[in-house]
Amino acid sequence: MGTEEEPRWLDAEEWQAWVALSVVLMRLPAALDAQLQRDAGISHFEYQVMAGLSEAPEHTLRMSMLAVLAEGSLSRLSQVVGRLEKRGWVRRTPDPSDGRYTLAILTEDGWAKVVDTAPGHVEAVRNYVFDPLTRAQIRQLTGIGHRITRAIDPEADCPTRTAPEQRGRRGSS
């Protein structure tokens, strides 16, 4: 019979870091969602879907790619896109290059909604995440985020989107 190994318990410093990260993971999404609901009448997930489309060529993505980008299941995405369609912000159409796929397309009204919503959203992100940090801490946060992402999924690409002001257009954060 083999012996059971003792779990690698967290030391006091690791425990404090884990608790701090856990609180951020729980409270930040709720705070961002509350801001978007209050100011724009949309959820954070709905905003992420529209922002993802706003950054895509011709504001169009296959639903399967959009689900990956928005970190949601295809069924959840389909429900959200259905709600966005009813509001006239997104439309769906079969992919002309392969009819087995469906394209999601951000409409002109959807683009306008993203452009109108982005300033308040980016201000909330700035207030909650960046204003409390120094430039050195922001660089550390970037590195930490990439390292944790690679530990979770070694095959994952760490997102490195171009900042809106560097793209020369508004619309997402």
Buried (B, 14 or more C-beta within 10 A) or exposed (E): EEEEEEEEEEEEEEEEEEEEEEEEEEEBEEBBBEBBBEBBEBBBBBBBBBBBBBBBEEBBBBBEBBBBBBEBEEEBBBEBBEBBBEBEBBBBEEEEEEEEEBBBBBBEEBBEBBBEBBEBBBBBBEEBBBEEEEEEEEEEEEEEEBEEBEEEEEEEEEEEEEEBEEEEEBBBB
